[in-house]
């Protein structure tokens, strides 16, 4: 019987559902309790490979439910937290910001409080036997705002969130920081660039391009399509998170990025070319002719890019997939699905 249990929040979402199978395989000495509310973004089908694993338990519930969260910490003697659960779709945050404020800020606070009560006797005083317990918070590069044509986000970049989503994530980052500085809670944070790969929710850019192309429908691209993002293959991100949780310095932030900057036009070109090769359209036309430009998103950040030097040099992390290999794996997964 594995002796320690970790809590994963939002494990039925895109990144969490890639992280859990990886963690169970890589760390056989741990059990996982997955707490997920199963909103539209969570899907238990994403975790079919874990369903019968004796070291895996699923609990449906809300991270804002303090009674439930405290009960899980007590019942399972939680020894670590991977906090993925978040409202994360920028368009949704523009249309209705309230769930972002509740989940991302209040939910993070609820989890931090439970960890503090369960692991600590007083500020700066850890319960005997709980010295190794760590709370890892998964955040985003969007807290840093928008970059000009050059430069990269580092761990020292000033926060400048521009959407209700990124403002709520910035707030959660600050709460995690405060629990380290005030109470001495053992925390780490990682801020990642745009993830892609298997199990991503259909509303996001890459699954949308694939879905629309295969259906022969117009592929919507915001504005002029020149918005730049740094793309990170989801399994590379999961490996980075596990590494920071294992070996990162307490209270520190680590940026995880793929060093794969692409604008949206390059993304759509790459995907259309892969689909032309792997599943040509019935009418014989290249998928690219379906690209359609739509009105730009309000407050749309122009460019994000992450400098992952700290993670690479301190902890030895390196992205294993480049954009071409990762995108091929992704398109093949969606075609199979």
N, C-alpha and C positions, 0 to 999 in steps of 0.2 A: 504493500500500500504506500503510494507516494506520501511524503510527510507534509508537504506544503501546498497550500491552495492560493492561487492568484485570482483576482477579479478582473475580468475584461468587460468594459462597458461598450455598448454599441457593437458587439461582436458579429451581429447579423448584417451589418453594413458592408460596404465595399472593401475597405482596408481591413477592418476587423475580421471579416470572413476569409481573407487571405492570411491574416496573422495567426489565427487560432490553429489551423492545421499545421502551419510551420512550427509554432511554439510547442505543440503537443509532441511533434516528432523530434524536435531538437532538445527539449528539456523533459526527459521521461520522469524526472523526480518531482514534477509539479502536476497538480490538478488545475483545471480551469473552471470557474463559474462565469458564465456569459450572461450578463444582465442587459437585456435589450427590450425596448418598448414596442418594437415591431411597428413603427410608423411606416409610411409608404416606402421609406428608404431601406428598411430592414427586410431581409428575406431568408427564412430558415432553409430554403432549398440550397442556399449558398454554402450550407454547412452539413450537407448530407454525409460527407465522408467522415464527420466526427460524431454523428448521431449515436452510434453504438459504442463509442469509446468510453470505457469505464472511468477514465480520468476527465470526462467532460460533462458538465451539467448546464442546462439552459434554464434561465429564470426570466419570465416575461414581466417587465416592470419598468418604472420610471425612475431615473436617477434623481429626480426632485423629491421622491418619496423617502423622506428621512427615516421613517419607521422601518420601511423595507430594507433600505441600505444598511442601517445599523444592525438589523436582524441577520443579514447575510454576513456581515463582518463577524458577528458573534457565533452564528451557527457553523460557519466554515472556517473560523479562525483565519481570516484573510491575511496573507503575508506580503502581498504586492498588488498594485493596481496598474492596469493599462487603460487609460481613459481616452477611448476613441469617440464615445457617444457625443454627437453634436448635430445640430441643424447646420447644413453646410452649403445649400444651394443659393448662390448670390441673388438670382432672379426672384426666388421665393422670399428672400429677406427684404427685397425692395417692395414687393407686393404686400407682405405682412410680417413686420419685424418682431412682433411679440413672442412667438415661439422660440425665436433665436435668443432673446433676452432671458427667457425662462430656462430653457435647456442649457444653453452654453454658459451662462453666468450662475444662476441659482443651482443648477445641477452640479456644476464643478464645486461650488461651495459646499453642497450637501456631502459630496464624496470626500472632500478634504477634511471636513469636520468629523466624519465617521472614522477616517484613517487616524486623525489626531487622537480621538478618544480611545481607539482600540490599541494604538501603538505607543502612546506617550502617557507619562504620569503627570508631567508639568512642562512648561516651556523649557526646552533645552534638556529635558530628562526623559530618556527613552525607557520603556518598560524592559526589565531584564528578559533576554531571549528574543526581543523584537528589533535588535540593532540592525538586522539586514533588510528589514521591510522598506520597500521603496514605492513611491507614487510616481508613475511616469505619465506625463500629460502630453497628448498629441495635438499640436497646433499647426498653423499654416503660415506660409510666407506672405499672405495677404495683410497680416497685421502691420507690415512695413510700408504699406502704401504702394505707390507706383514709381518705377525707375524711368530715367531718361534712356536715350539710345545706348548708353554705355554704363558700366559699373555693375556691381553685384550686391545683393543683400548679404551682410555678415551678421554674426551674433551681436555686433555693436551698433547696427543700424537703428536709428531712432524709430519708434513706433509712429505710424501715421495712417491708421485705418480709414478707408474711404467708403465702406458700405456698412449697413447695419450688421451684416454677417461678420465682417472682419473686426468691427468695433466690439462685438460680443466675444469674439475669440481673443482679442487683445485684453479685454477685461478678465477673462478666465486665466490668461497667462499671468496677469498681475496678481490675481488671488493666489495662484500656485507659488509665485515668488514671495508673497507676503507670509504664507505659511512656513516657508523655509526661514525667512529672516526673523519672524516674530516667535515662532514656536520651535524652530529647529527641525521641522518635519523633513524627512529624507525625500526630496523631490528631484526629478529631472524633467526637462521639457525638450521636445523636438519640434522644430518648425520645418515643414516640408514644402516642396514645390508641387505642381500639379501631378497627381498620380494617374496612371492608366493601366489597363490590364484586365484579366478575367474578372467577372462578377461585378463590374461597375454598373451603377444604376442607369437605366435607359435614358434618363433625362440629360445626362452629361454629354459634353461635346462629341467625344469619340464614338460612344455607342449610338448617338443620334445620327452621326454621319453614316455609320455602317447600316443602321436600320432603314434610314430614308433611301439610301442608294439601292439596297436590295429590293425595296418596295417600289422603286422607280419614281419616287416622289422628289420634289425640290429639296435640296440640301441647304438649310439656312445657315448663312455665315453673317455674323454681326458686322455692321459698318463696312470698312474697307478690307477687313480680314487681316490687317497687319498687326493686330495685338499679339504680343510675344509672351509665351510661357515657357518655363523650364520644365521639361517632362521627365518624370521619374517612374520607372516600372515598379508596380506595386510590391512585388516580392523583394526587390532591392530595398524598398522603404521598410518592409517588415523586418528584414535582417538588421537594418540600421537601428530600429526601435529596440530590438532585443539586445543589441550591443550596448546601446546607451543605458538601458536598464541594468545590464550586468556590470558594465565597466565605467560608465560615465561618472564624472565628479558630482557629488551632491550639490544641489542648488544651481547647477549649470544648465545652459541651453545649448543645444546642438542643431545646426541647420543641416537638413538632408535634402540634397538636390542632385539631379541626374546629369548636370552639365550638358543638357540636350535642349538648347533653345530653338524653338520653332514658332513661326507665326501661324495663324489659323489657316492661311492659304497653303502653307507647306504641309500642314496636317492633312487637310482634305485631299491634296494631291497625292500624298503617300498612300492614304487609305484607298482612294479610287484606283490607283495603279495596282495595289495588292488585290483588290476585288476584281479588276480586269483580268488579272492573272489567275486567281484562284476560283472565281465564280463569274465568268463573263455574262453580261446582260443578254437576255433572250433576243433583244432587237439588234445585238451586235455593236451597239454604240458604247463608247467609253463612258464610264459613270460620271466623269468630270463635267459633262454637259448639264448635269442636274444642279450644279452649284448655283445658288441664288443669294443675293445680298439683301439683308433685312436691316431695319432701323436699329441703330446701335443701342446697347444697354445703357441705362442711366448711370453716370459716374463710372464708366468702364475704364479700369486701370489699363494703361497702355502696355507696360512690360513688367514682368517679374523674372528674376533670375537669382539663383542661390549660389553662394560660395560655400562649399562643403569642406573647405580645407581643415577646419578644426576637427571634424569627425574623422576625416581621412588620416590626419597626422597623429592626433591623440589616441584614437581607438582603432585605426587600421582599416576602417570601412572603405569599400570601393564598390561603385555600381557595377554589377556584372553584365547587365543588358545595355546595349546602346539603343538608340531610337529605332534603328532598322530591325534589329533582332526582336526587340520588345514588341514593336508594332505588328510584326508578322505573327508572333505568338498570340497576340490579342485578337487579330482579325480571324485567325484560324479557330480560336476558342469560340468566338461569336458565330462563325459559320457552322461549327459542330453543334452548337446550342440550338 
